[in-house]
Amino acid sequence: MTQKELGLSLSFSQQTIHKWETGTASPDPDTLIKIAKALNVPLDVLLGQSNVSEESAPYQTPEDYLTSVTQSNTFLSLFNIDPNLTQDQLNTLSHQLYQVTKVIVEAYQSK
């Protein structure tokens, strides 16, 4: 996908996309989510935290990513969460975390 195509799909100029790509500007968190969706890559790949290829990317949405994170032992121990939660409880936790994250992103966007 070209910068122009990405810009059109996100309603940003090609120049803005170029600035993000070269590091002279950064997109806000909500825009990062939109970019990840447009490029069909997980956020961690987009942010350079992983080198997972597009074909093997396990996350289709930000909520998928949060589901994976909330089920990791590291996350559970970091936040002192009972590791014996049921799958339904973990899914509820993931969904609530996603909803809170959306509220935080919206609060920053309105500033």
C-alpha positions in Angstrom: 0.0 0.0 0.0 1.4 3.4 -0.9 1.5 6.4 1.4 -1.2 8.0 -0.8 -3.5 5.0 -0.6 -3.0 4.8 3.2 -3.7 8.5 3.6 -6.9 8.2 1.6 -8.1 5.3 3.6 -7.5 7.1 6.9 -8.4 10.6 5.7 -4.9 12.0 6.1 -2.6 13.6 3.5 0.3 11.7 1.9 2.6 14.3 3.6 1.2 13.3 7.0 1.8 9.6 6.3 5.3 10.4 5.2 6.0 12.3 8.4 4.9 9.3 10.5 6.9 6.9 8.4 10.1 9.0 8.7 9.6 9.8 12.4 9.2 13.5 12.1 5.6 13.2 13.5 3.7 10.6 15.3 0.0 9.5 15.0 -2.2 9.5 18.1 -3.2 6.2 19.8 -6.5 6.0 18.0 -4.9 6.6 14.7 -2.4 3.9 15.4 -5.2 1.4 15.8 -6.7 2.6 12.5 -3.4 2.2 10.8 -2.9 -1.3 12.1 -6.4 -2.2 10.9 -5.8 -0.7 7.4 -2.5 -2.5 7.1 -3.8 -5.7 8.7 -1.0 -5.9 11.2 -1.0 -6.2 15.0 -0.1 -3.0 16.9 3.1 -4.6 18.3 4.4 -5.1 14.8 3.4 -1.6 13.8 5.2 -0.2 16.8 8.3 -2.3 16.1 7.9 -4.5 19.1 7.7 -7.7 17.1 8.7 -8.8 13.6 5.7 -11.1 13.0 4.9 -11.3 9.3 1.5 -10.2 8.1 0.6 -13.7 7.1 1.2 -15.1 10.6 -0.2 -12.1 12.6 -2.5 -13.7 15.3 -4.5 -10.5 16.0 -7.1 -9.1 13.8 -8.3 -6.4 16.2 -7.0 -4.4 19.2 -9.4 -6.4 21.3 -7.9 -9.7 20.1 -4.5 -8.4 21.2 -5.8 -7.4 24.6 -7.4 -10.8 25.0 -4.0 -12.4 24.4 -2.2 -9.9 26.8 -4.7 -10.4 29.6 -4.3 -14.2 29.5 -0.5 -14.1 29.8 1.1 -15.0 33.1 3.2 -11.9 33.0 0.1 -9.6 32.9 -1.7 -11.6 35.6 1.2 -11.5 38.0 2.1 -7.9 37.2 -1.4 -6.8 38.2 -1.7 -9.4 41.0 -4.7 -11.1 39.3 -5.7 -14.5 40.3 -4.2 -16.9 37.7 -7.1 -19.3 38.3 -9.7 -17.1 36.7 -12.0 -18.9 34.3 -11.9 -18.3 30.6 -15.2 -16.3 30.8 -13.7 -14.2 33.6 -10.5 -13.6 31.5 -12.7 -12.7 28.5 -14.7 -10.2 30.6 -11.4 -8.7 31.9 -10.1 -8.3 28.3 -13.4 -6.7 27.1 -13.4 -4.3 30.1 -9.8 -3.4 29.5 -10.6 -2.7 25.8 -13.5 -0.4 26.8 -11.4 1.5 29.3 -8.6 1.9 26.7 -11.1 3.4 24.2 -12.3 5.9 26.8 -8.7 7.0 27.6 -8.0 7.4 23.8 -11.1 9.4 23.3 -10.2 11.7 26.3 -6.8 12.4 24.8 -8.3 13.1 21.4 -10.7 15.6 22.8 -7.9 17.7 24.3 
